């Protein structure tokens, strides 16, 4: 076979997946990355001996990643050390807290549910049994492309329709097992991984809490950014070339065909196929000339639903705390909190947030006797036009105050030695995230499957899309899957077989 040249724009997890597979299949792969390290939002921030994951901190459906390494001839354990967390996380309401365990330890979870929500504990077994059946039906819809309307009426999709809970929200579906509101919140807050309210998130996504409970939540030593480092290493071993600190200015077009890329220094480079791993909204509005796209034009994107954003605090602290690896602290009025965010309003004094204290399991993230704390607050995206510089200190102080009073970190402030803050403005300006929507295009029914940007991009020839903005959507496992799907389409185009989806 003539050795075909493929460019990957961006070394995020979707682009790295595609690079690994395509290099393994014999393509001449070059990855262009504007930063000096792989990962994008799955990269790391290192300051004075403290190391923080920039974005994802929950690794779910680890079997997808394990199988990806296996399919390209590698053993993931030769590159990464991972730990299945027990408990997965602690949930803190205003008056109670509860540790949540996955299936091997569901006796502990049942006891916790029975203590706080006696009428709901009996729903756990029904949840696992029924959602296993739903997951088995729906999984096939997440591992196949939806590049034509005909793909919506193939048997794999039609047979899954009864399991999709069309017309129901995630909150309604989980209410069938957990009638108490706060118990239901404990099994639906995961819609935050899509940047959506559980009462507006399609019931289709009941699979997210299920896969947590069935397959667990993992931490990777050194942080989840080490996954990106390992993937780049594997791709390099197979012959892929990584060109760091080499931003792409725009795609090189010949009519409606992508012929390569134009770099920031003006150089043109040509390839047989181009995989775009940039944030989709950014790619559609910045990497192609205005007026090129129709379905995904800037005017069209302005009418689409996008996720909320995040306000981030990265804190290096010169002591340790007896706080779990993952803790979610719910606002007193959780429903109002989420509704305010989606309405573009900052939930003053009523914000839910998340704290990762990974150094309790991974001392490599901070100097001895110290902690690297990661704090995330869901926030309105930049359509809200909020004044983040003016609000930054107030939101930061709210977080610190809540951590002192609710987590017992009473001396936190005087022990902070490293502090970094990211607002939605930073996501948009520094990470090229369209309107700062960190979870990308919304996952409403009208923006799923065929109605999401296609893996084989429908508006330009020779362009393939990976990442949270394409099918199957946001979240590390589905982003890996987008890379596998797109790489498979390229392989098929040139007469090769891609790699199969991972068996659950």
Secondary structure, DSSP 8 states (H G I E B T S, - for coil): ----EEEEE--BHHHHHHHHHHHHTT-EEEEEESSSSSBGGGSEEEETTEEEESS---EE-HHHHHHHHHHTT--GGGT--EEE-SS-EEEE-SS-EEEE--GGGHHHHHHHHHHH-TTTTTHHHHHHHHHHHHHHHHHHHHSS---SGGGGGSHHHHHHGGGS-TT-BHHHHHHTT--SHHHHHHTTGGGGGGT--TTTSBGGGHHHHHHHHHH-EEEETT-THHHHHHHHHHHHHTT-EEEET--EEEEEEETTEEEEEEETTS-EEE-SEEEE-S-HHHHHHHSS-TTS-STT-HHHHTTS-B--EEEEEEEEESS-----SEEEE--TTHHHHHHHHHTT---TT---EEEE-GGGT-GGGSSTT-EEEEEEEEE--GGG---HHHHHHHHHHHHHHHHHHHS--TTHHHHEEEEEEE-HHHHHHHS--GGG-TT-B---GGGSGGGSB-SB-SSSBTEEE-STTBSS-SSHHHHHHHHHHHHHHHHHHTT---------
